[in-house]
Amino acid sequence: MTRQGYNRIMPPIIEIQRLTKTYEVYQKKEGLLASVQGLFRRDYKTVEAVRGIDLTVDQGEFVAFLGPNGAGKTTTLKLLSGVINPTSGNATVMGYVPWKRENGYRRRFALVMGQKNQLWWDLPAQDSFRLHQKIYRVDANEFQRTQDELTDLLDVRRLLNQPVRNLSLGERMKMELIAALLHSPEVLFLDEPTIGLDVVAQHNIQKFLKHYQAERKITVLLTSHYMKDIAALCQRVVVIAGGEIIYDGSLSGIIDRFGGHKIVTLQFEQEAVPGDLSRFGDVIEIQHPRAKIRVDRNAVGRVLGSILDQYELADVSVEDPPLEEVIAEVFSLSKGQSPEPAAIH
């Protein structure tokens, strides 16, 4: 998918054309008889994880890849990193076809998965880093400079000789990032790097990634369910649902396109909030003498005019809905069901 009004000067560093990945999933039936029959004849269901997507990403972009669970985000990252082969379609990253797994490509990208460990559990991170140096054939002096820089930026130098199993979740993720960046990749794929981390650890990871990407100008493709990750790091957002791209543009553009309402906060002069506000919109919060109502975007002017004609207000504000709420609505519309805000953090 090409963004409208975007003039390309340099060739894209990532280019995807009609990329598709399907799986045959065994459908196991209940019961002993069905289990015996399954030994001789099995029923399979075809699952389309990725459905013919088109996407281009330019050098130095930090792109968010959003979607509900099962949307195809992680599958796409696995395809781009050469972990799995596509069913059909084409993709190139820095001119390489990922699933050919050429050594030249492997040395120029990195993949970090928040729910997968690449470090040896029982060994100090330092030992795993040395192993990475040998695998990627990094010059000893360059390796030491890079390791010193990364450990200082992430403030983990004192932890290098502790077994990975003794580190906190946030500390392990910092070590995972260091391991991924020791060979100075030009493209970085991040699959939920802050999953399970507390607020402080999330902030530290966000701060590091923002600094590192700005300094090195590397290209980053990030998947996350935490909207604070996206808001802090990415200017461009790609939304995928059901294996298809349904939005590609700015973060603010998502609210403009999918946010069909505004949040109106009313501060009344009298001590109590009037009891008939529901005729103006959905009442979402009342804390006397303040109330919040959800109003259709196109009706805000008319509604505010009616309220001001009937009540005395000390203050009024109009805001876009929270990003989490808009994204949850986008996901639910793609599934044809009511929103489930709890799925987004």
N, C-alpha and C positions, 0 to 999 in steps of 0.2 A: 504494500500500500504506500503510495507516494503522497506526502503532505501537500495540500493545495498551496499555491503561491510560493513554493520553495524552489529557489534557483540553485542548482547543484553546480559547483565549480570543480571539485575533486571527485574522483570515483569513490563510491561508498566503501567503507572498510568491511561492512557486513552487508551481504545482498542475498535475499531469500526470494525464490520464485516458485509459487505453487507447491510449497513443501507440504507433504502429507505423511502421516504415520498412523498405521492401523495395527491393531493387535487382535489375535484370535484368543478369546478367553473361554476356557472350559466351564460349562454350566453343569455343576454337580447337583444331582437331585437327591432328595432325602429318602431314607429307607435302605434296608439291606438289599432288597431285590434290585433297586435302581443302581446301587453301588456295584453289584455283580454285573448287571447289564452294561455299566460304564466301562468294564474291562474289555468289552468287545465292540461297543459302539458309543462314541461320545458326541455330545452336542456342543457346538461352539457358538459363541456370540462375537460378532465383529465390532470392535470398539474403535472409533475414529478419534484418536488422541489429538491429532493435528490435522486440520482440513484445508489443505491448499492455501496456506498463508503466503502473503507477499509483504516484504519488509526490507527497508534499507536503513542502515545506521552509518553515520559519518564519523570520521576520525575525531576523537576527543569528546564525543557525546556521552552523556550520562543518562541512560534511558531506563525508565521504570517499565516493567512488564507485569501488569496486573491482571488478576482473574480469580474466580472462585476455585476452590479445591476441585481438581479434575478437569480444569479448563484447558490444559496443554502447555502450561508455562514451563514446568520442569522438563517435560518431554522435548520442548523446543531447545532448551539449553543443552540437553544431552545430545541432541542432533548436531547442534553447532559446535560442541566440543568433541564430537566423534565417538562418543560412548556407544551410541546406537546408530543403525542405518535407517534411512527413510524408506517408506514404501514407494514414494514417487516424488518428483520435484527436484529442484536444484538449490544449492546454497554455496556461497563462497565466503570465507573470512580471510581478509588480507590476501586474497587471490588463491587461497587453498580450499580444496574441497574437504571439509572436516572428516568425513567418514573414510577417507583414504588413509588417514592417520600417519601422514608423513612426518618425519622427525623435525623438519624445518618448521612445520606448523606447531607441533607440540611444544617447541621451545619459545613460542611467541604468544601463547595464551595461557590462562589459568582458570580453573573452575573451583569455586568454594561453595560447598553445600552445607547449610546450617545443621542438617540432621545426619551428616556423614563425616566421619573422622578420617583424616589423611595422616595424622601423627601416630607414632607407635605409643600405645597406651601405657606400657610399663617403663618406657625409656624417657629420659629428659628430652625436652623439646630441642635442645642443642644437638642431640644425636640425630634426630630426624632432619634437622636443618643441614647437617653435614651430608646425610644421605641424599638430600635434594641437590646439594652442590654437585655431587658425583653424577647423579642422574642427568642433570641439565648441563654438566660440564662447564660450570661457572668458574672463572678464574679466581684463585684463592684470595687475592687482594680485593678484587671487586666484590666477592662474596662477603668478606669481612666488613667492607665499607657499607654494603647494603644492609647486612644484619645489624650493624651498630646503629645505622640511621633508623631502621624500622623499630628496633627494640627501644630506642630512646623516644621515638614518636608515640609509641604505645605504652611506654613506661613499664616494661616487663623484663628489663635486663637482669634484675635480681632473681627472676623466676626461671632462667634458662636451664638451670641444673636440677630443677625439681621434676620428678616423674609427672607426666601429663595427667595421670589419674588423680594426682593430689591437687590439681588446679581447679579453681572455680569455673563455672560455665563461661563467664565473661572472659576470664584469663585464657581459657582454651581457645575461644574464638579469636582472640588476639594472636595467639600462636598459629592458628590455622591461616590467618591472613598473612602473617609473616612468611610462612612456608610457601604460600601461593605467590608471593611477590619477590622472593629471593632471586629469581632469574629475570626480573624486570620485564614482565609480559607487557605486550602492547594492547592486548584485549583481556578484559577480566569479566568472567561470568559469575554472578553472585546469586545463589539460590537461598533466600531467606537467611541472611547472615546474622540477624539479630533475634531469631526465634528463641523464645524461652528466656531471654535476658531481662534483667531488671532495668528500670528506667535509666539509672546512672550508666550501666554498661552499654545500653543502647545508644545513649548520647555520646559516649566515648568512641564507639565504633563509627557512628555517623560523622563525628568531628574528624576522625582520622581519614575516613574515606573521602570526605570532601576536600581535605587538605592535599592528600596524595594525588587524587585525580586532577586537581587544579595545577599542582606542581609538575606532574609528569605528562599531562595531556593524554592519558590513556583512554581507551574507549571502554565503557562499563555498561553491561546489561544486567539490571537488578530485578529480581522478583522478591516481593515481600507482601505480607498481610498487614504490616504496620504502616499506617498512613503517615506517621511522623517520619519514618525513613524516607518515604517518597517526597514529602513536602520539604524536608531538609536537604535532599541531595539532587533531585531530578527536575529538570525543566520540561522534559518531554515524557509523555506517558502513552504507552500502548496497552490497550485493554483487550484481552483475549477471553472468549467465552465459548464453550462448546467446540474448542479447537479452531475458532475463527476470530480474526481481528475485527472488533466492532468500533474501535476508536483509536485514533493516532493523532496526537496533538499536544497542546500545552495542558498543564495541570488546571489552570484557571478555566480553560476551555471546556473541561468536563463539567464544571458547575454551570457554565453558560448553556451548555447543550442539554444536560440531563437534570440539572437542578430546576425543577418546575415551580418552586416556591421560594419565598423569603421568610426569614424569622423576624417578626416585629416585636420589639420590646417596648412596653408602655409603662410609664411611671405616672401614676395618678396623683392629683393634688390631695384628694381625700384619703383617709386611712384605709378604706376597704376597696377592693377591686369590684367593679360592677358584675352582677351575676349573669348578664346576658351577652358576654363576649363571644360565645360560640356562634352567634349569627354572623360574625365578621370573619371567622376562620377557625381552625382547629386549635383549641387551647392546649398548650403543652406544658405550661408551668404557671403556678400562681404563688407568689410570696408577697402578701399585702405590704404596701400598696402597688406592687409591681406584678406584671403579667407578661407572658410570652405567648404569641399566637403564630400559627403557621398559615401564611396567606399565599394564594396563587400569585406567581410572579407578575402576571399581567394585570392583576387587580389591586396591587399595592396602593397606587395613587388614589383610586376610588375609595378603598377601605379606610385609608388614613383620613381622607376628607370627611367621611361619615363619622368616624370616631371623634375627630376634632370638633365637629359641629355639635356633638352630643355630650362630650365630657371635657373636663378641664385636666390637662396633662402638665406635669412638671418636666417631663423629658420623654423623648421617643427616639428609637434607633431602628434601623433596618439593616439586616445582615444576610449574607448568603448562609444556607444551611451548612452544618459541619461536613467536611470532606468525606468522613467515614460514612455518613448517612447517604450522601450522593452516590458514592461508590457501591454501597450495599444495594441501592435502588437500581443502579446500572446492572449489577449482577443478577438481581431478581428479575428484571425485565428480560434479560437474555434467557432466563429459565422459564419465563412465563408464570412466576409465582410471586407471592408477597415478599417484601424485603425482610431480610434477617440481619439486622445490624450487628448482632453478636458475633457474626462471622468475621467482622472487620474490627481491627483494634486501632 
